[in-house]
Amino acid sequence: MSDGPADFTIMGVVNVTPDSFSDGGRYLDAQAAIAHGLELEAEGAAILDVGGESTRPGADPVPEAEELRRVMPVIEGLLERGSGAQVSIDTSKSSVAARAVQAGATLVNDVTAFRGDPEMAAVVAGAGADCCLMHMLGDPRTMQRDPHYDDVVGEIKAFLEERMAFAVRAGIAEERILLDPGIGFGKTVEHNLELLRRLGEFVALGRPVLIGTSRKTFLGRLTGRDCPDDRVAATVATNVLAYERGARVFRVHDVAPVHDALTVTAATVSPPWTTPRTTTK
Protein backbone atom coordinates (compact mmCIF):
# COMPACT_ATOMS: atom_id res chain seq x y z
CA MET A 1 0.00 0.00 0.00
CA SER A 2 1.10 3.58 -0.53
CA ASP A 3 2.21 5.43 2.58
CA GLY A 4 1.13 8.97 3.34
CA PRO A 5 2.72 11.44 5.74
CA ALA A 6 2.95 10.15 9.29
CA ASP A 7 0.94 6.92 9.38
CA PHE A 8 -2.11 7.83 7.32
CA THR A 9 -2.91 7.61 3.64
CA ILE A 10 -5.30 9.86 1.74
CA MET A 11 -7.17 8.48 -1.26
CA GLY A 12 -8.27 11.29 -3.56
CA VAL A 13 -11.54 10.83 -5.45
CA VAL A 14 -11.33 11.17 -9.24
CA ASN A 15 -14.88 10.66 -10.49
CA VAL A 16 -15.22 10.45 -14.27
CA THR A 17 -19.00 10.33 -14.13
CA PRO A 18 -21.94 12.55 -15.06
CA ASP A 19 -24.03 11.55 -12.02
CA SER A 20 -21.92 11.15 -8.88
CA PHE A 21 -23.73 12.72 -5.93
CA SER A 22 -21.11 15.39 -5.22
CA ASP A 23 -19.04 16.18 -8.29
CA GLY A 24 -20.86 14.44 -11.13
CA GLY A 25 -20.01 15.99 -14.49
CA ARG A 26 -17.20 18.21 -13.27
CA TYR A 27 -14.42 15.92 -14.51
CA LEU A 28 -16.13 13.92 -17.23
CA ASP A 29 -13.58 15.21 -19.74
CA ALA A 30 -10.45 13.05 -19.48
CA GLN A 31 -8.03 15.96 -19.47
CA ALA A 32 -9.98 17.69 -16.72
CA ALA A 33 -9.96 14.49 -14.66
CA ILE A 34 -6.22 14.03 -15.16
CA ALA A 35 -5.53 17.61 -14.10
CA HIS A 36 -7.78 17.16 -11.07
CA GLY A 37 -6.00 13.97 -10.06
CA LEU A 38 -2.59 15.62 -10.28
CA GLU A 39 -3.89 18.51 -8.20
CA LEU A 40 -5.15 16.11 -5.53
CA GLU A 41 -1.75 14.41 -5.52
CA ALA A 42 -0.03 17.78 -5.03
CA GLU A 43 -2.34 18.41 -2.06
CA GLY A 44 -1.29 15.18 -0.38
CA ALA A 45 -3.20 12.26 -1.92
CA ALA A 46 -1.06 9.11 -1.98
CA ILE A 47 -3.76 7.18 -3.86
CA LEU A 48 -5.90 8.41 -6.76
CA ASP A 49 -9.17 6.47 -7.02
CA VAL A 50 -10.48 6.65 -10.59
CA GLY A 51 -14.12 5.67 -11.08
CA GLY A 52 -16.41 5.65 -14.10
CA GLU A 53 -19.63 4.38 -12.53
CA SER A 54 -21.51 6.24 -9.83
CA THR A 55 -22.40 4.31 -6.68
CA ARG A 56 -24.65 7.01 -5.22
CA PRO A 57 -28.02 5.84 -3.88
CA GLY A 58 -30.33 5.08 -6.79
CA ALA A 59 -27.59 5.04 -9.42
CA ASP A 60 -28.10 2.87 -12.50
CA PRO A 61 -25.40 0.49 -13.76
CA VAL A 62 -23.05 1.65 -16.51
CA PRO A 63 -22.23 -0.65 -19.45
CA GLU A 64 -18.70 -2.05 -19.50
CA ALA A 65 -17.74 -0.28 -22.73
CA GLU A 66 -18.83 3.11 -21.39
CA GLU A 67 -17.04 2.61 -18.08
CA LEU A 68 -13.85 1.71 -19.94
CA ARG A 69 -14.23 4.73 -22.21
CA ARG A 70 -14.41 6.98 -19.17
CA VAL A 71 -11.64 5.60 -16.98
CA MET A 72 -8.91 4.27 -19.26
CA PRO A 73 -7.74 7.61 -20.71
CA VAL A 74 -7.57 9.00 -17.19
CA ILE A 75 -5.54 6.12 -15.76
CA GLU A 76 -3.21 6.17 -18.73
CA GLY A 77 -2.95 9.95 -18.63
CA LEU A 78 -2.08 10.08 -14.93
CA LEU A 79 0.73 7.60 -15.42
CA GLU A 80 1.97 9.26 -18.60
CA ARG A 81 2.09 12.57 -16.75
CA GLY A 82 4.38 11.01 -14.16
CA SER A 83 2.01 10.70 -11.23
CA GLY A 84 3.78 9.26 -8.23
CA ALA A 85 0.54 8.32 -6.50
CA GLN A 86 -0.81 4.80 -6.44
CA VAL A 87 -3.55 4.58 -9.06
CA SER A 88 -6.73 2.81 -7.96
CA ILE A 89 -9.62 1.68 -10.12
CA ASP A 90 -13.05 2.00 -8.50
CA THR A 91 -15.05 -0.72 -10.22
CA SER A 92 -17.05 -3.88 -9.59
CA LYS A 93 -16.39 -5.29 -13.09
CA SER A 94 -13.49 -7.71 -13.53
CA SER A 95 -13.05 -6.71 -17.18
CA VAL A 96 -12.59 -3.06 -16.22
CA ALA A 97 -10.23 -3.99 -13.38
CA ALA A 98 -8.18 -6.18 -15.73
CA ARG A 99 -7.72 -3.39 -18.26
CA ALA A 100 -6.90 -0.90 -15.51
CA VAL A 101 -4.18 -3.03 -13.92
CA GLN A 102 -2.73 -3.79 -17.33
CA ALA A 103 -2.42 -0.03 -17.82
CA GLY A 104 -0.68 0.41 -14.47
CA ALA A 105 -3.31 0.68 -11.74
CA THR A 106 -2.23 -1.27 -8.66
CA LEU A 107 -5.32 -1.14 -6.42
CA VAL A 108 -8.85 -2.39 -7.13
CA ASN A 109 -11.56 -0.70 -5.05
CA ASP A 110 -14.63 -2.94 -5.32
CA VAL A 111 -17.75 -1.75 -3.51
CA THR A 112 -19.22 -5.26 -3.79
CA ALA A 113 -16.23 -6.90 -2.04
CA PHE A 114 -15.90 -9.40 -4.93
CA ARG A 115 -19.56 -10.41 -4.82
CA GLY A 116 -20.61 -8.56 -7.97
CA ASP A 117 -18.36 -10.36 -10.45
CA PRO A 118 -17.13 -13.93 -9.86
CA GLU A 119 -13.92 -13.24 -11.80
CA MET A 120 -12.82 -10.17 -9.83
CA ALA A 121 -10.80 -11.94 -7.15
CA ALA A 122 -8.89 -13.91 -9.78
CA VAL A 123 -8.04 -10.72 -11.66
CA VAL A 124 -6.71 -9.07 -8.52
CA ALA A 125 -4.77 -12.15 -7.46
CA GLY A 126 -3.30 -12.65 -10.92
CA ALA A 127 -2.13 -9.05 -11.10
CA GLY A 128 -0.68 -9.06 -7.59
CA ALA A 129 -2.72 -5.91 -6.96
CA ASP A 130 -3.95 -4.40 -3.74
CA CYS A 131 -7.69 -4.35 -3.11
CA CYS A 132 -10.30 -2.68 -0.94
CA LEU A 133 -13.24 -4.77 0.23
CA MET A 134 -16.30 -2.74 1.18
CA HIS A 135 -19.62 -3.58 2.80
CA MET A 136 -22.78 -2.58 0.97
CA LEU A 137 -26.34 -3.64 1.73
CA GLY A 138 -27.92 -4.65 -1.59
CA ASP A 139 -26.84 -2.51 -4.53
CA PRO A 140 -26.82 1.24 -5.23
CA ARG A 141 -30.38 1.12 -6.55
CA THR A 142 -31.78 -0.50 -3.41
CA MET A 143 -29.32 0.07 -0.56
CA GLN A 144 -31.11 3.02 1.05
CA ARG A 145 -34.58 1.45 1.07
CA ASP A 146 -35.13 1.09 4.81
CA PRO A 147 -31.80 -0.55 5.71
CA HIS A 148 -32.01 -2.75 8.81
CA TYR A 149 -29.48 -4.52 11.03
CA ASP A 150 -29.83 -6.25 14.38
CA ASP A 151 -26.23 -5.27 15.18
CA VAL A 152 -24.77 -3.07 12.47
CA VAL A 153 -21.16 -3.33 13.65
CA GLY A 154 -21.26 -7.05 14.42
CA GLU A 155 -22.87 -7.93 11.12
CA ILE A 156 -20.52 -5.80 9.03
CA LYS A 157 -17.48 -7.05 10.93
CA ALA A 158 -18.52 -10.65 10.20
CA PHE A 159 -19.08 -9.77 6.55
CA LEU A 160 -15.61 -8.23 6.21
CA GLU A 161 -14.00 -11.21 7.94
CA GLU A 162 -15.72 -13.56 5.50
CA ARG A 163 -14.79 -11.45 2.47
CA MET A 164 -11.17 -11.20 3.57
CA ALA A 165 -11.02 -14.98 4.01
CA PHE A 166 -12.53 -15.40 0.53
CA ALA A 167 -9.91 -13.09 -0.97
CA VAL A 168 -7.07 -14.95 0.71
CA ARG A 169 -8.42 -18.29 -0.54
CA ALA A 170 -8.48 -16.78 -4.03
CA GLY A 171 -4.75 -16.12 -3.81
CA ILE A 172 -4.65 -12.50 -2.64
CA ALA A 173 -2.04 -11.87 0.04
CA GLU A 174 -3.64 -10.62 3.26
CA GLU A 175 -1.22 -7.69 3.41
CA ARG A 176 -2.70 -6.40 0.15
CA ILE A 177 -6.22 -6.02 1.59
CA LEU A 178 -7.93 -2.87 2.85
CA LEU A 179 -11.28 -3.06 4.65
CA ASP A 180 -14.08 -0.49 4.33
CA PRO A 181 -17.24 -0.69 6.48
CA GLY A 182 -19.10 1.20 3.76
CA ILE A 183 -20.41 4.29 5.49
CA GLY A 184 -23.48 5.51 3.60
CA PHE A 185 -23.92 2.30 1.63
CA GLY A 186 -27.14 0.88 2.98
CA LYS A 187 -26.99 2.64 6.35
CA THR A 188 -29.07 5.20 8.20
CA VAL A 189 -27.57 8.22 9.94
CA GLU A 190 -27.64 6.23 13.19
CA HIS A 191 -25.91 3.27 11.56
CA ASN A 192 -23.14 5.50 10.21
CA LEU A 193 -22.58 7.09 13.61
CA GLU A 194 -22.43 3.69 15.29
CA LEU A 195 -19.81 2.54 12.77
CA LEU A 196 -17.70 5.58 13.62
CA ARG A 197 -18.18 5.11 17.35
CA ARG A 198 -17.11 1.46 17.25
CA LEU A 199 -14.47 1.72 14.55
CA GLY A 200 -11.95 -0.04 16.74
CA GLU A 201 -13.82 -3.30 16.22
CA PHE A 202 -12.97 -3.18 12.52
CA VAL A 203 -9.38 -2.14 13.23
CA ALA A 204 -9.11 -5.29 15.36
CA LEU A 205 -9.44 -7.38 12.18
CA GLY A 206 -5.80 -6.54 11.55
CA ARG A 207 -5.95 -4.81 8.18
CA PRO A 208 -5.92 -1.07 7.41
CA VAL A 209 -9.43 0.37 7.67
CA LEU A 210 -10.54 2.80 4.96
CA ILE A 211 -13.15 5.41 5.82
CA GLY A 212 -15.22 7.20 3.20
CA THR A 213 -17.41 9.90 4.74
CA SER A 214 -16.57 12.62 2.25
CA ARG A 215 -19.46 15.08 1.71
CA LYS A 216 -22.00 12.32 2.35
CA THR A 217 -25.71 12.81 2.94
CA PHE A 218 -25.64 11.81 6.61
CA LEU A 219 -23.31 14.74 7.26
CA GLY A 220 -25.81 17.04 5.58
CA ARG A 221 -28.60 15.71 7.75
CA LEU A 222 -26.56 16.25 10.90
CA THR A 223 -25.46 19.78 9.97
CA GLY A 224 -28.36 21.01 7.84
CA ARG A 225 -25.99 21.48 4.88
CA ASP A 226 -27.97 20.47 1.79
CA CYS A 227 -25.15 21.16 -0.71
CA PRO A 228 -22.40 18.51 -0.69
CA ASP A 229 -19.74 21.18 -1.25
CA ASP A 230 -20.72 22.71 2.09
CA ARG A 231 -19.90 19.56 4.05
CA VAL A 232 -16.10 19.88 4.05
CA ALA A 233 -15.85 20.81 7.74
CA ALA A 234 -18.07 17.88 8.70
CA THR A 235 -15.93 15.60 6.52
CA VAL A 236 -12.78 16.80 8.26
CA ALA A 237 -14.33 16.17 11.67
CA THR A 238 -15.29 12.58 10.87
CA ASN A 239 -11.86 11.82 9.43
CA VAL A 240 -10.08 13.19 12.48
CA LEU A 241 -12.30 11.11 14.77
CA ALA A 242 -11.80 8.05 12.58
CA TYR A 243 -8.03 8.48 12.71
CA GLU A 244 -8.09 8.68 16.50
CA ARG A 245 -10.11 5.45 16.54
CA GLY A 246 -7.67 3.59 14.31
CA ALA A 247 -8.61 4.18 10.65
CA ARG A 248 -5.58 4.88 8.49
CA VAL A 249 -6.88 5.35 4.92
CA PHE A 250 -9.23 8.21 4.09
CA ARG A 251 -11.14 8.51 0.80
CA VAL A 252 -11.99 12.17 0.24
CA HIS A 253 -12.83 14.77 -2.37
CA ASP A 254 -11.17 17.64 -0.48
CA VAL A 255 -7.61 16.47 0.04
CA ALA A 256 -5.88 19.63 1.31
CA PRO A 257 -8.03 20.32 4.41
CA VAL A 258 -8.16 16.65 5.37
CA HIS A 259 -4.39 16.32 4.89
CA ASP A 260 -3.73 19.30 7.16
CA ALA A 261 -6.19 18.13 9.80
CA LEU A 262 -4.76 14.60 9.88
CA THR A 263 -1.19 15.90 9.98
CA VAL A 264 -2.01 17.88 13.11
CA THR A 265 -3.99 15.00 14.60
CA ALA A 266 -1.18 12.52 13.95
CA ALA A 267 1.29 14.90 15.62
CA THR A 268 -0.81 14.95 18.79
CA VAL A 269 -1.63 11.24 18.81
CA SER A 270 1.88 10.02 17.97
CA PRO A 271 4.47 12.50 19.27
CA PRO A 272 7.21 13.60 19.14
CA TRP A 273 6.79 15.97 16.22
CA THR A 274 9.79 17.85 14.80
CA THR A 275 9.15 21.14 13.09
CA PRO A 276 10.72 21.10 9.62
CA ARG A 277 13.78 23.31 9.50
CA THR A 278 13.92 26.25 7.16
CA THR A 279 17.17 27.27 5.57
CA THR A 280 18.34 30.73 4.64
CA LYS A 281 20.84 31.63 2.03
TORKOL-4160 file (C-alpha; in steps of 0.2 Angstrom, whole numbers, padded with zeros to 4 digits, m for minus):
281
<pt num="1" X="0000" Y="0000" Z="0000"/>
<pt num="2" X="0005" Y="0018" Z="m0003"/>
<pt num="3" X="0011" Y="0027" Z="0013"/>
<pt num="4" X="0006" Y="0045" Z="0017"/>
<pt num="5" X="0014" Y="0057" Z="0029"/>
<pt num="6" X="0015" Y="0051" Z="0046"/>
<pt num="7" X="0005" Y="0035" Z="0047"/>
<pt num="8" X="m0011" Y="0039" Z="0037"/>
<pt num="9" X="m0015" Y="0038" Z="0018"/>
<pt num="10" X="m0027" Y="0049" Z="0009"/>
<pt num="11" X="m0036" Y="0042" Z="m0006"/>
<pt num="12" X="m0041" Y="0056" Z="m0018"/>
<pt num="13" X="m0058" Y="0054" Z="m0027"/>
<pt num="14" X="m0057" Y="0056" Z="m0046"/>
<pt num="15" X="m0074" Y="0053" Z="m0052"/>
<pt num="16" X="m0076" Y="0052" Z="m0071"/>
<pt num="17" X="m0095" Y="0052" Z="m0071"/>
<pt num="18" X="m0110" Y="0063" Z="m0075"/>
<pt num="19" X="m0120" Y="0058" Z="m0060"/>
<pt num="20" X="m0110" Y="0056" Z="m0044"/>
<pt num="21" X="m0119" Y="0064" Z="m0030"/>
<pt num="22" X="m0106" Y="0077" Z="m0026"/>
<pt num="23" X="m0095" Y="0081" Z="m0041"/>
<pt num="24" X="m0104" Y="0072" Z="m0056"/>
<pt num="25" X="m0100" Y="0080" Z="m0072"/>
<pt num="26" X="m0086" Y="0091" Z="m0066"/>
<pt num="27" X="m0072" Y="0080" Z="m0073"/>
<pt num="28" X="m0081" Y="0070" Z="m0086"/>
<pt num="29" X="m0068" Y="0076" Z="m0099"/>
<pt num="30" X="m0052" Y="0065" Z="m0097"/>
<pt num="31" X="m0040" Y="0080" Z="m0097"/>
<pt num="32" X="m0050" Y="0088" Z="m0084"/>
<pt num="33" X="m0050" Y="0072" Z="m0073"/>
<pt num="34" X="m0031" Y="0070" Z="m0076"/>
<pt num="35" X="m0028" Y="0088" Z="m0070"/>
<pt num="36" X="m0039" Y="0086" Z="m0055"/>
<pt num="37" X="m0030" Y="0070" Z="m0050"/>
<pt num="38" X="m0013" Y="0078" Z="m0051"/>
<pt num="39" X="m0019" Y="0093" Z="m0041"/>
<pt num="40" X="m0026" Y="0081" Z="m0028"/>
<pt num="41" X="m0009" Y="0072" Z="m0028"/>
<pt num="42" X="0000" Y="0089" Z="m0025"/>
<pt num="43" X="m0012" Y="0092" Z="m0010"/>
<pt num="44" X="m0006" Y="0076" Z="m0002"/>
<pt num="45" X="m0016" Y="0061" Z="m0010"/>
<pt num="46" X="m0005" Y="0046" Z="m0010"/>
<pt num="47" X="m0019" Y="0036" Z="m0019"/>
<pt num="48" X="m0030" Y="0042" Z="m0034"/>
<pt num="49" X="m0046" Y="0032" Z="m0035"/>
<pt num="50" X="m0052" Y="0033" Z="m0053"/>
<pt num="51" X="m0071" Y="0028" Z="m0055"/>
<pt num="52" X="m0082" Y="0028" Z="m0070"/>
<pt num="53" X="m0098" Y="0022" Z="m0063"/>
<pt num="54" X="m0108" Y="0031" Z="m0049"/>
<pt num="55" X="m0112" Y="0022" Z="m0033"/>
<pt num="56" X="m0123" Y="0035" Z="m0026"/>
<pt num="57" X="m0140" Y="0029" Z="m0019"/>
<pt num="58" X="m0152" Y="0025" Z="m0034"/>
<pt num="59" X="m0138" Y="0025" Z="m0047"/>
<pt num="60" X="m0141" Y="0014" Z="m0062"/>
<pt num="61" X="m0127" Y="0002" Z="m0069"/>
<pt num="62" X="m0115" Y="0008" Z="m0083"/>
<pt num="63" X="m0111" Y="m0003" Z="m0097"/>
<pt num="64" X="m0094" Y="m0010" Z="m0098"/>
<pt num="65" X="m0089" Y="m0001" Z="m0114"/>
<pt num="66" X="m0094" Y="0016" Z="m0107"/>
<pt num="67" X="m0085" Y="0013" Z="m0090"/>
<pt num="68" X="m0069" Y="0009" Z="m0100"/>
<pt num="69" X="m0071" Y="0024" Z="m0111"/>
<pt num="70" X="m0072" Y="0035" Z="m0096"/>
<pt num="71" X="m0058" Y="0028" Z="m0085"/>
<pt num="72" X="m0045" Y="0021" Z="m0096"/>
<pt num="73" X="m0039" Y="0038" Z="m0104"/>
<pt num="74" X="m0038" Y="0045" Z="m0086"/>
<pt num="75" X="m0028" Y="0031" Z="m0079"/>
<pt num="76" X="m0016" Y="0031" Z="m0094"/>
<pt num="77" X="m0015" Y="0050" Z="m0093"/>
<pt num="78" X="m0010" Y="0050" Z="m0075"/>
<pt num="79" X="0004" Y="0038" Z="m0077"/>
<pt num="80" X="0010" Y="0046" Z="m0093"/>
<pt num="81" X="0010" Y="0063" Z="m0084"/>
<pt num="82" X="0022" Y="0055" Z="m0071"/>
<pt num="83" X="0010" Y="0053" Z="m0056"/>
<pt num="84" X="0019" Y="0046" Z="m0041"/>
<pt num="85" X="0003" Y="0042" Z="m0033"/>
<pt num="86" X="m0004" Y="0024" Z="m0032"/>
<pt num="87" X="m0018" Y="0023" Z="m0045"/>
<pt num="88" X="m0034" Y="0014" Z="m0040"/>
<pt num="89" X="m0048" Y="0008" Z="m0051"/>
<pt num="90" X="m0065" Y="0010" Z="m0042"/>
<pt num="91" X="m0075" Y="m0004" Z="m0051"/>
<pt num="92" X="m0085" Y="m0019" Z="m0048"/>
<pt num="93" X="m0082" Y="m0026" Z="m0065"/>
<pt num="94" X="m0067" Y="m0039" Z="m0068"/>
<pt num="95" X="m0065" Y="m0034" Z="m0086"/>
<pt num="96" X="m0063" Y="m0015" Z="m0081"/>
<pt num="97" X="m0051" Y="m0020" Z="m0067"/>
<pt num="98" X="m0041" Y="m0031" Z="m0079"/>
<pt num="99" X="m0039" Y="m0017" Z="m0091"/>
<pt num="100" X="m0035" Y="m0005" Z="m0078"/>
<pt num="101" X="m0021" Y="m0015" Z="m0070"/>
<pt num="102" X="m0014" Y="m0019" Z="m0087"/>
<pt num="103" X="m0012" Y="0000" Z="m0089"/>
<pt num="104" X="m0003" Y="0002" Z="m0072"/>
<pt num="105" X="m0017" Y="0003" Z="m0059"/>
<pt num="106" X="m0011" Y="m0006" Z="m0043"/>
<pt num="107" X="m0027" Y="m0006" Z="m0032"/>
<pt num="108" X="m0044" Y="m0012" Z="m0036"/>
<pt num="109" X="m0058" Y="m0004" Z="m0025"/>
<pt num="110" X="m0073" Y="m0015" Z="m0027"/>
<pt num="111" X="m0089" Y="m0009" Z="m0018"/>
<pt num="112" X="m0096" Y="m0026" Z="m0019"/>
<pt num="113" X="m0081" Y="m0034" Z="m0010"/>
<pt num="114" X="m0080" Y="m0047" Z="m0025"/>
<pt num="115" X="m0098" Y="m0052" Z="m0024"/>
<pt num="116" X="m0103" Y="m0043" Z="m0040"/>
<pt num="117" X="m0092" Y="m0052" Z="m0052"/>
<pt num="118" X="m0086" Y="m0070" Z="m0049"/>
<pt num="119" X="m0070" Y="m0066" Z="m0059"/>
<pt num="120" X="m0064" Y="m0051" Z="m0049"/>
<pt num="121" X="m0054" Y="m0060" Z="m0036"/>
<pt num="122" X="m0044" Y="m0070" Z="m0049"/>
<pt num="123" X="m0040" Y="m0054" Z="m0058"/>
<pt num="124" X="m0034" Y="m0045" Z="m0043"/>
<pt num="125" X="m0024" Y="m0061" Z="m0037"/>
<pt num="126" X="m0016" Y="m0063" Z="m0055"/>
<pt num="127" X="m0011" Y="m0045" Z="m0056"/>
<pt num="128" X="m0003" Y="m0045" Z="m0038"/>
<pt num="129" X="m0014" Y="m0030" Z="m0035"/>
<pt num="130" X="m0020" Y="m0022" Z="m0019"/>
<pt num="131" X="m0038" Y="m0022" Z="m0016"/>
<pt num="132" X="m0051" Y="m0013" Z="m0005"/>
<pt num="133" X="m0066" Y="m0024" Z="0001"/>
<pt num="134" X="m0082" Y="m0014" Z="0006"/>
<pt num="135" X="m0098" Y="m0018" Z="0014"/>
<pt num="136" X="m0114" Y="m0013" Z="0005"/>
<pt num="137" X="m0132" Y="m0018" Z="0009"/>
<pt num="138" X="m0140" Y="m0023" Z="m0008"/>
<pt num="139" X="m0134" Y="m0013" Z="m0023"/>
<pt num="140" X="m0134" Y="0006" Z="m0026"/>
<pt num="141" X="m0152" Y="0006" Z="m0033"/>
<pt num="142" X="m0159" Y="m0003" Z="m0017"/>
<pt num="143" X="m0147" Y="0000" Z="m0003"/>
<pt num="144" X="m0156" Y="0015" Z="0005"/>
<pt num="145" X="m0173" Y="0007" Z="0005"/>
<pt num="146" X="m0176" Y="0005" Z="0024"/>
<pt num="147" X="m0159" Y="m0003" Z="0029"/>
<pt num="148" X="m0160" Y="m0014" Z="0044"/>
<pt num="149" X="m0147" Y="m0023" Z="0055"/>
<pt num="150" X="m0149" Y="m0031" Z="0072"/>
<pt num="151" X="m0131" Y="m0026" Z="0076"/>
<pt num="152" X="m0124" Y="m0015" Z="0062"/>
<pt num="153" X="m0106" Y="m0017" Z="0068"/>
<pt num="154" X="m0106" Y="m0035" Z="0072"/>
<pt num="155" X="m0114" Y="m0040" Z="0056"/>
<pt num="156" X="m0103" Y="m0029" Z="0045"/>
<pt num="157" X="m0087" Y="m0035" Z="0055"/>
<pt num="158" X="m0093" Y="m0053" Z="0051"/>
<pt num="159" X="m0095" Y="m0049" Z="0033"/>
<pt num="160" X="m0078" Y="m0041" Z="0031"/>
<pt num="161" X="m0070" Y="m0056" Z="0040"/>
<pt num="162" X="m0079" Y="m0068" Z="0027"/>
<pt num="163" X="m0074" Y="m0057" Z="0012"/>
<pt num="164" X="m0056" Y="m0056" Z="0018"/>
<pt num="165" X="m0055" Y="m0075" Z="0020"/>
<pt num="166" X="m0063" Y="m0077" Z="0003"/>
<pt num="167" X="m0050" Y="m0065" Z="m0005"/>
<pt num="168" X="m0035" Y="m0075" Z="0004"/>
<pt num="169" X="m0042" Y="m0091" Z="m0003"/>
<pt num="170" X="m0042" Y="m0084" Z="m0020"/>
<pt num="171" X="m0024" Y="m0081" Z="m0019"/>
<pt num="172" X="m0023" Y="m0063" Z="m0013"/>
<pt num="173" X="m0010" Y="m0059" Z="0000"/>
<pt num="174" X="m0018" Y="m0053" Z="0016"/>
<pt num="175" X="m0006" Y="m0038" Z="0017"/>
<pt num="176" X="m0014" Y="m0032" Z="0001"/>
<pt num="177" X="m0031" Y="m0030" Z="0008"/>
<pt num="178" X="m0040" Y="m0014" Z="0014"/>
<pt num="179" X="m0056" Y="m0015" Z="0023"/>
<pt num="180" X="m0070" Y="m0002" Z="0022"/>
<pt num="181" X="m0086" Y="m0003" Z="0032"/>
<pt num="182" X="m0095" Y="0006" Z="0019"/>
<pt num="183" X="m0102" Y="0021" Z="0027"/>
<pt num="184" X="m0117" Y="0028" Z="0018"/>
<pt num="185" X="m0120" Y="0011" Z="0008"/>
<pt num="186" X="m0136" Y="0004" Z="0015"/>
<pt num="187" X="m0135" Y="0013" Z="0032"/>
<pt num="188" X="m0145" Y="0026" Z="0041"/>
<pt num="189" X="m0138" Y="0041" Z="0050"/>
<pt num="190" X="m0138" Y="0031" Z="0066"/>
<pt num="191" X="m0130" Y="0016" Z="0058"/>
<pt num="192" X="m0116" Y="0027" Z="0051"/>
<pt num="193" X="m0113" Y="0035" Z="0068"/>
<pt num="194" X="m0112" Y="0018" Z="0076"/>
<pt num="195" X="m0099" Y="0013" Z="0064"/>
<pt num="196" X="m0088" Y="0028" Z="0068"/>
<pt num="197" X="m0091" Y="0026" Z="0087"/>
<pt num="198" X="m0086" Y="0007" Z="0086"/>
<pt num="199" X="m0072" Y="0009" Z="0073"/>
<pt num="200" X="m0060" Y="0000" Z="0084"/>
<pt num="201" X="m0069" Y="m0016" Z="0081"/>
<pt num="202" X="m0065" Y="m0016" Z="0063"/>
<pt num="203" X="m0047" Y="m0011" Z="0066"/>
<pt num="204" X="m0046" Y="m0026" Z="0077"/>
<pt num="205" X="m0047" Y="m0037" Z="0061"/>
<pt num="206" X="m0029" Y="m0033" Z="0058"/>
<pt num="207" X="m0030" Y="m0024" Z="0041"/>
<pt num="208" X="m0030" Y="m0005" Z="0037"/>
<pt num="209" X="m0047" Y="0002" Z="0038"/>
<pt num="210" X="m0053" Y="0014" Z="0025"/>
<pt num="211" X="m0066" Y="0027" Z="0029"/>
<pt num="212" X="m0076" Y="0036" Z="0016"/>
<pt num="213" X="m0087" Y="0049" Z="0024"/>
<pt num="214" X="m0083" Y="0063" Z="0011"/>
<pt num="215" X="m0097" Y="0075" Z="0009"/>
<pt num="216" X="m0110" Y="0062" Z="0012"/>
<pt num="217" X="m0129" Y="0064" Z="0015"/>
<pt num="218" X="m0128" Y="0059" Z="0033"/>
<pt num="219" X="m0117" Y="0074" Z="0036"/>
<pt num="220" X="m0129" Y="0085" Z="0028"/>
<pt num="221" X="m0143" Y="0079" Z="0039"/>
<pt num="222" X="m0133" Y="0081" Z="0054"/>
<pt num="223" X="m0127" Y="0099" Z="0050"/>
<pt num="224" X="m0142" Y="0105" Z="0039"/>
<pt num="225" X="m0130" Y="0107" Z="0024"/>
<pt num="226" X="m0140" Y="0102" Z="0009"/>
<pt num="227" X="m0126" Y="0106" Z="m0004"/>
<pt num="228" X="m0112" Y="0093" Z="m0003"/>
<pt num="229" X="m0099" Y="0106" Z="m0006"/>
<pt num="230" X="m0104" Y="0114" Z="0010"/>
<pt num="231" X="m0099" Y="0098" Z="0020"/>
<pt num="232" X="m0081" Y="0099" Z="0020"/>
<pt num="233" X="m0079" Y="0104" Z="0039"/>
<pt num="234" X="m0090" Y="0089" Z="0043"/>
<pt num="235" X="m0080" Y="0078" Z="0033"/>
<pt num="236" X="m0064" Y="0084" Z="0041"/>
<pt num="237" X="m0072" Y="0081" Z="0058"/>
<pt num="238" X="m0076" Y="0063" Z="0054"/>
<pt num="239" X="m0059" Y="0059" Z="0047"/>
<pt num="240" X="m0050" Y="0066" Z="0062"/>
<pt num="241" X="m0062" Y="0056" Z="0074"/>
<pt num="242" X="m0059" Y="0040" Z="0063"/>
<pt num="243" X="m0040" Y="0042" Z="0064"/>
<pt num="244" X="m0040" Y="0043" Z="0083"/>
<pt num="245" X="m0051" Y="0027" Z="0083"/>
<pt num="246" X="m0038" Y="0018" Z="0072"/>
<pt num="247" X="m0043" Y="0021" Z="0053"/>
<pt num="248" X="m0028" Y="0024" Z="0042"/>
<pt num="249" X="m0034" Y="0027" Z="0025"/>
<pt num="250" X="m0046" Y="0041" Z="0020"/>
<pt num="251" X="m0056" Y="0043" Z="0004"/>
<pt num="252" X="m0060" Y="0061" Z="0001"/>
<pt num="253" X="m0064" Y="0074" Z="m0012"/>
<pt num="254" X="m0056" Y="0088" Z="m0002"/>
<pt num="255" X="m0038" Y="0082" Z="0000"/>
<pt num="256" X="m0029" Y="0098" Z="0007"/>
<pt num="257" X="m0040" Y="0102" Z="0022"/>
<pt num="258" X="m0041" Y="0083" Z="0027"/>
<pt num="259" X="m0022" Y="0082" Z="0024"/>
<pt num="260" X="m0019" Y="0097" Z="0036"/>
<pt num="261" X="m0031" Y="0091" Z="0049"/>
<pt num="262" X="m0024" Y="0073" Z="0049"/>
<pt num="263" X="m0006" Y="0079" Z="0050"/>
<pt num="264" X="m0010" Y="0089" Z="0066"/>
<pt num="265" X="m0020" Y="0075" Z="0073"/>
<pt num="266" X="m0006" Y="0063" Z="0070"/>
<pt num="267" X="0006" Y="0074" Z="0078"/>
<pt num="268" X="m0004" Y="0075" Z="0094"/>
<pt num="269" X="m0008" Y="0056" Z="0094"/>
<pt num="270" X="0009" Y="0050" Z="0090"/>
<pt num="271" X="0022" Y="0063" Z="0096"/>
<pt num="272" X="0036" Y="0068" Z="0096"/>
<pt num="273" X="0034" Y="0080" Z="0081"/>
<pt num="274" X="0049" Y="0089" Z="0074"/>
<pt num="275" X="0046" Y="0106" Z="0065"/>
<pt num="276" X="0054" Y="0106" Z="0048"/>
<pt num="277" X="0069" Y="0117" Z="0047"/>
<pt num="278" X="0070" Y="0131" Z="0036"/>
<pt num="279" X="0086" Y="0136" Z="0028"/>
<pt num="280" X="0092" Y="0154" Z="0023"/>
<pt num="281" X="0104" Y="0158" Z="0010"/>
